Amino acid sequence: MRSSFICNCLHVTLLLFLFSACPTTHSSDYEVLLKLKSSMMGPQASGLEDWKHYLSPTAHCSFSGVSCDHDSRVISLNVPNIPLFGFIPSEIGLLNKLVNLTLAADNLMGMLPMEMANLTSLKHLCLGGNYFSGPIPDSYSEIQSLEFLGLNGNSLTGKIPARLGRLKNLKGLFVGYFNAFKRGIPEELGSLSSLQRLDMASCSLTGEIPRSLSLSKNLEALLLQINRLTAFIGDLPNLKVFQVWENNFKLELPNNLGQNGKLEVLDVTSNHFSGPIPRNLCKGGQLKTLILTENFFFGPIPEELGDCKSLVKVRIQKNLLNGTIPAGIFNLTLVQIIELRPLILAKTISFGGIPKEIDGLKLLSVLNLSHNRLSGHIPNEICNMSPLMTLDLSYNTFVGRIPSGGMCSLFIDSSFAGNPDLCSPSILSCPDIISPIQGSGQTRGKFCSPVFVVAVVVFVTVLLLVPSQSKTCEFKGGVGIIHRGKATSELKDVLSSFVPTRPPNNHESLIKNK
């Protein structure tokens, strides 16, 4: 009997132990999530309505945005775009089985909790689009499993921790936009051998791009726009996206840029780059976006770009280019934007005319060829290009009648200004021959303007015709001089735009209309 009693006691004790031990692990994450809710929910918060007490010890695995493993441990917390207005408490470090933590665009604030360094299984950490302040904790370098770190779009300060270079598995690092870091890019980031995407745009970086980044052989996208960086780096064999617009880069782009055959996006707008445009940018036939606006590139546009069938956007205006426009540019069937306007007062970049086949560009929406030396007639086929919403052919040497009908009825007079031998569709007679001295802004022919036609009707004599023609041509030369004077002020605007400014408060305005 005594032995039976002892056995029963042992049995009850064992059951109590099992009952108390198992649920403790389950309810631990349960309680942590409820604590997180109470901290992250500010006075004006909404959301997470289903995060509350239930009888079931595994109920937390059914919370919105929560996923658990077979032991009811939380492995994913994915709660973006909810107006929480609170902060992340230190208890976050108790969810040590987390693999994914996404609390993006939740209006969270406060400091980044150092306890997140305890999440040693974490692979994906995304806290972007909030109002976190203070520095990035050095201890985050201890999350060796981390593959994605997104802290962009906050109000972080201090230096970017050099110890982040220890994250050997990191593939994506996003720390740009609204953050305001001191100094520049740590040399140690070159040790991130798995890094594929580095986004440090618009976060007050200064200094040079460390040469150690050229050791990141897997780096595919480098986004450093809207900073104050000054020097370029060497070869990146897998580079697909390179965006450094609005910095202080100087010298030349590397001749081997694009040599890898993988380049898809190149945007270096508003820097001080000079020298020729590299010829191999589209070697692999992958280049979609080419934006070199507002620099000091000189020489011709490489003929190879005319064979780049993948191009969608070509914006090379406001440089010091000369020579001819590659004929193939007007045969790129995928292109949507072509802007080749030169820097005011620079040499013009084009001779020849616009081919009739231009209407084969079925997707073209923007065509800006102003301030060049294009000649000949403007093809009527332009009027058939239904996607074309913006056209600027001003200040060239076109002759004949301005096309009318179709889409051309939407374009204003300024689209054709500065072409002395163009006349409106309503004029009965138009000059048809290109003058040998047309490039100088002077014109020659029987009918130079509507004023001249009126003069002929009124005076009806050959003796008055010649002086009237001469005066009219002088008047048109004067118009050219006036516009050249206007261009000087435009040049000042262009040069002043080279000085980078702090990004505006509106996040969307930081993303330029490309």
Secondary structure, 3 states (H helix, E strand, C coil): CHHHHHHHHHHHHHHHHHHHHHHHHHHHHHHHHHHHHHHHECCCCCCCCCCCCCCCCCHHHHCCCEEECCCCCEEEEECCCCCCECCCCHHHHHCCCCCEEECCCCCCEEECCHHHHHCCCCCEEECCCCEEEECCCHHHHHCCCCCEEECCCCEECCCCCHHHHHCCCCCEEECCCCCCCCCCCCHHHHHCCCCCEEECCCCCCEEECCHHHHHCCCCCEEECCCCEEEECCCCCCCCCEEECCCCCCCCECCCCCCCCCCCCEEECCCCCCEECCCCCCCCCCCCCEEECCCCEEEECCCHHHHHCCCCCEEECCCCEECCCCCHHHHHCCCCCEEECCCCCCCCCCCCCCCCHHHHHCCCCCEEECCCCCCEECCCHHHHHCCCCCEEECCCCEEEEECCCCHHHHHCCHHHCCCCCEEECCCCCCCCCCCCCCHHHCCCCCCCCCHHHHHHHHHHCCHHHHHHHHHHHHHHHHHHHHHHHHHHHHHHHHHHHCCCCCCCCCCHHHHCCCC
